[in-house]
């Protein structure tokens, strides 16, 4: 890859040397204007940035309709106009950018695929669903074909490797095969991971529009690219599993959601310490799914496990308080008030320590703790906690539950 990049730089330099002097001057001036505009844009000087970008665009038009510099100038203007919410101005420039990149690089170049994804997101965000659908279908067909093609290549490498394994006479060829396989993997890995990120972004947008079937295809193909590219315990896989789990939860497919939440938690446990926020949030998601499916014993086991692991690494952590509150709430629903009381006490201490005693998040915990104390006939204490909750809210109480 490094040699390829070096060769490209040399060829680019040679091409510039062969340019007529006016063309070379235009190229230098374009770069100067583009840099000037980029600096102004970063400093939020949008008027200066727009003037310089438009001047740069005039020069870039001279380079031809298939020049990447033209595409890059258009992309910069799109970003500027999008930042200023000038979507009507940005849209035709965005569409033109895609056409220029396709002409310059070919329809399946990673930069072109990324531009298709960005433009589809632009359409969705700005109410042009019909235009987005066409690009989304293009992107999905490309992604699904690429997954299949990669599997064919992988199977072929495996077949050849098995053939060479049967004879010691092919040791040099086998070594070359392994090098070629490694090189092929490195070449495609970054492109695949970038495409996975694009698919995730689009999937979340379609999920937000209740287009669950499209979102599912996006997330599944994103997962397929990550599984082919990354180690089985890579944290990015947990992110893909979580995307699918949340989608299925929205659709009411709790059994499917539960399976993906479990896979997300398994990967996270292999990768991160229990004190990390991702660990508890994924454990909590799985436990809540168990609860929704009436599997309270499984949820209890998860929360108890969370507390045990968190206590080993970070006993005073925010997540320790959250786990205590979740388990305490579970026991309260089961009428196990004596078991719930110390957990609610710990949850309250954790919330106060993290947010301060007068923070809004403390009020629901005070109410929940008061409910438990009331059931244990500790009426005076319960009254004090309810009064504190009411004081924090500044309104009548009577709510329960917490975002803690």
N, C-alpha and C positions, 0 to 999 in steps of 0.2 A: 504493500500500500504506500509506504514511504517513497519507494522508487517511482511508483506511478505518479505521485504528487510532484516529485522533483522533475520528472519528465514533462509534466503539464506546465510547470513554471517555466522551464527552459523553452518550451514551444511557444508559450505566451510571450515571453521576452523577445524571442526571435520574430514573432509576428508583429510586435510593436516596433521593432527595429526596421521592419520592412514597410511600415505604414508611411504614406506621404506625410510630410511635416505638418500640413494643416490638420490631418486626421489625428496625428499624435498630439497636437496642441489641443484639439477638441477633447481627446481622452483625458488629458491632464486637467483641463478646465472642468470637465464633468466630475472628476474625482474630487477636485477642490470644492466645488459647489455642494457635492453630496456630503463631504465631511463637515462643511460649514453648516449645512442644514441639520445633520445628525446632532451636532453640538448644540444648536439652538433648540432642537426638539427636546433633547435631554434636559435642557435648562428651562423648559416650559415656555420658551419664546416662540409661540406657534406662528405668529405673523411672519417673523424673520425666517423661520423654518419653511413655511409654505412658499415664500418668494424664492428661496434658494432651491427648493425641490423642483419648482416649476421651471426655473432656468436650467436646472440639470436635466429635466425631462426634454426640453427643447434640443439640447445637445445629444441626449441618448437616442432621440428619434433618428438622428443622422446615422447611427450605428447599424440600423436595419431592424426589421420586425422580429428577428430571431436572435437578438443579442441579450445575454443575461444581464448586462448593465441596465438595459431598458426595463427588464422585469424587476430588478432590484429597486430602481427609482420609483416604479409604480407601486411596489410593495410599501415603500417608505411613505408615499403619499396616502395610501390606503390607511396605514397605521395612524397618520396624523389626522385625517378626516374622521376616522372612527373614534379617536380620542376626543375630538370636538363634537361628536354625535352628528356629523354631517354625512349621514349614511347615503343619501341620494348622490352626493359627489363621489363617495368612496366606491359604490357598487360598479359603475362602468370601468373604473380603473382596475378594480379587483379582477373583473372578468377579462380585461385586456391582459393583465399580468399572467393569468393562466394560459391564455393563447400564446403569448410570447415564450413562456417557459416550455410549453409543449413543442413549439417549433424549434427552440434552441436545444432541448435536451431529449426529446422523445416522450411519449405519453406515459411510460412506466418508470421514468427516472424518479428516484426518491424525492427530489425537490418538487417535482410536478405532483406526485402523490400527496405530499404534505400540503401543497397549495390547494389541491382539490378538497382536502379535509378542512383547511382554514376557510375556504369559500363556502363550503356547505354549512359550517358553523355560523358564518356571517349571515347567510340566508335565513337560517333557523332563528337566530337572535333578532332578526329584523323583519320577521313576518312574511318571508318569501318561501313558504313550505314546498310549493311545487317545484321551484328551482332547486331547492335543497335535495328533494327526493331523487332527481336525476343524478346529481353528483354522488349522493349516498349509494345509489345502486351501482354506479361505476366503481366506487371505492370498495364496496362489499364484494363485487365480482372479482376485482383484482386481488383482494385479500384472500378470498377463498381459493382462487386459482393458485395463488402463491403458496398457501399452506399445502395444497395437494402436490404441487411441483417439488416443494422441498422434501415431502415424504418420499416421492419417487427417487430423488437424488440420494436421500439417506438410505433407502432400501438398496440402491445400486452400489453404494459404497460398502454396505454390509455384505452384499452378495460377493463382491470382488474380494473383500477381506477374507471371507470364509473360503473362497477358492484358493487364495494364496496360503492360507493356514494349513491346507492339506499337503503342502509340499515345501521342503526346506530350500528347494532350488529357486524359489521366488522371493527370497529375503530382500534383495535390493528393490524389487518392484513393490513389495509390501511396504517398505519404508517410504518410497515415493508416494504410494497411495495414502498413507497416513498424513504425510505432509500436505498433499492436495486436499484431503478432507478437512484438515485443520485450517488451511488457507481459505477454503470455501466457507467454512463456518464463520471465521473472523470477518470476511467480506460482507456477509449478509446479516450478522448479528446486530450491529448498530442500526441498520436500516429497519430490521424487524422490530426492534424495541421502539424506534421512533414511530413506526406505523401503529404499534400497539397503543402508544400514548394517544395518537390521533383518534383511534377507534374508541378508546375509553372516553375521551372528551365528547365525541359525537354521541356515544351511547348514553352518557349522562343527560345530554340535551334531549334526546328522544325519550328517555325515561321521564324527564320532567314534563314532556308533552303527552304522556300516557301512551306512547308508541312502543309498547313493551316488546312486541315481536322484533322490531328493528333493533332496539337496545340489546336484546338477548343475542342476536347475531353479532353485533358489534363486540360485546363483552366476551363471547365465546371465541371469536377469532383472535381477539387480543390475548386471551388466555393461551390459545394454541401457539401463538408466536412466542410468548414468554416460556412456555413449557419446552419448546424446541431449542430455545436459546440459552436459558438460565439453568443453574443447578436446582435440584428439586427442593432445596430449603431456602431459596432466595426470597427475600421479603417481598419483592414485587409480585410474586405469585400469590401471596396472601392478599394483596390489594386486588388482584383479578378475582380471586375467590369471593372476596367481600362484595365486589360490585355485583356479581351474579346473585349472591345471597340476598342482598338488599332489594334487588329487582324482584326476585321470587317472593320475598316477603310482602312487597307492595301488591303483587298479584294474588296473594293469599295462598301461594304454594309453599306452605310451611315446611313440608317434608324435604323439598328440594333446598329451601333456604337453610334448613338445619344442616344438611350435608356439606354445603359450601362454607357455612360459618365454622364448622368443625375443621375443615381443611385449612381455612384461614388461620384459626387458632393453632393448629398443629405446626404450621410453618413458622408462625410468630414465636411459639415456645422454643423451637429449635434455633431461632436466630437472635432473639432479644431476651434480656433479663426480665423477670416478672415485674420489676419496678417501672418499666417503661409504659407510657399511657396506651400504646397500641395493644399491649398484652391484655390489660384489663378491659378495654373497650370491646375487643373481639370476644373475650370470655363472656362479658356481659350480654353481648348480642346473642351468643349461643344460648346462654341461660334464659334470656327473655323468650327466645323461640321455644325452648322446652316448656316454659311456663304457659305460653299461648296454646301449646298442644296438650296441656293438662299433665305434663311430666314434671311435677313439682319436686320429686325425689332427685331427678337428674339435675334440675336447676340448683337445688340445695347443695348437691355434691360439688358442683362447679364453683359456687360462691365460697364454700368452705375451703376448697382447694386454693382458690384465689387468695383468701386471707392467710392461709398457711404459707404460701409462696411469698406473698408480699411481706409478711412478718419476718421472713428470713433475710430479706434484702433491704426493705425500706419500711419499717413498721409504722412510721409516722407520716407516711405519704398520703397525698390526696386520694389516690385510688384505694388505699386501705379503708378510708372513711366511706367511700362510695360502695365498696363491696360490703362493708358492715351494714350500711343502710339498706342495700338490696336484700341481704339475707334477713335482716331484722324485719323488713316489710313482708317477706315471705312467711316468716314465723308468725307475724301478726295476723295475716290472713288465715293461717292454720289454727289460730287460737293459742299459740305457744308463747304466751306473753312473758313468762319468766325467762325464756331463751332469748326473746327479742330485746328485753330491757338493756342488757350490757352492750348489745350491738348498736342500739339507738343512741346510747350514751357516747359510744366511740364515734359514731357518725356525726353527732353534734359537735364533739370536740374537734374532729377533723375539719368540718365546715367552718367553724369559728376560727380555727388556726389558719386556714387557707384564705378566708375572705374577710375576717373580722366579725365581731359578735352582732353587728347591726346590719349585715348584708342581707339583701332580699332572699338569697338562697337558704339562709338559716331558718326563715319562718316556717316553711313546710315541714322541716325536720323537727322543729319544736312542737308543731302540731302532732306529728306522728308519734313522737316520744310521749307527749301528753296523753294520747290515746292509750298507749301501752300502760302508762302509770295509772290511768283511770281504771283500767281493767284489773290492775294489781291492788286496787283500793288505796293508792297513794294520792289521794284526792288533792291535798294541799299543794303538793309538788306539781301535779298536773295543771292546777289553776295558775300557778306562777309561770309555767312554760307557755300556756295559752295567752296569758297577758303579755308576755314578751313578744310572742308572734304577732299579736294584734298591734302592739306598739311599733314593731318593725314595718308592718304593712300600712299602718295608719288607717285601716278599715276593719270592718267586721271579719272575724275569722270564720271557720267552717269549711276550709279547703284542706285537702290532704294530698300527698304525693309531692315529688320534688324533682327538680332538674339537677340535683346534686350528683 
